[in-house]
Amino acid sequence: MTIPHPACPSCGSSATLPFESEEGPGGGGSPLDVALGVLFLFLSLLAAVLFFLIGRASLPAAVILLLALFLFWRQRRERRRARNGPRFYVCLDCNRNFRY
């Protein structure tokens, strides 16, 4: 579900877009980012194997573990969304920047 862009407070136009900085992230990552990404991949595979081993031994423990991981992921996503705060928008009609 997408949220409609806010109207410009100066001219009232609805032709607004989120402001994108030209100093955004580059095309590639640093070697540390790549190494951490590979490490995360291997750790996630290990977690999947451990999950199936626990599920084989005890299905209720595996379901509780899966539920706890899902709730932890959802809480982190909600915290990240709340931390972002207001965004910058640019009006295409009057070329003004504003926060919403």
Phi, psi and omega in degrees: 000124180261144178270132180294150180290145181286159177282151180291130180289339181278307186251350178080008181286148177263005179273075180236153178224153174297140181283130178246124180282144178283346180268027183296182182297147181283185183286321184246171179253167177286163179301328178294320178296319179294316180296318178293325177295317178294319178297319177298321179299312180294322178292325177291323176295319176297319178296321179295318178297315179296323178299316180291326176293317178294320180296327178291322183280320185208105182296318179298323178295322179293320179293318178297319178297317179296319178295318179296318178295320179296317180293322177297316180296318180294320179295319178296320180295319179294320178296320180294320180295320180289329183287332183299324176068201183290148180251159175273137175235156176237136178272131181280343180272312184253001176060032178257148176261142178209161178259143175217000000 
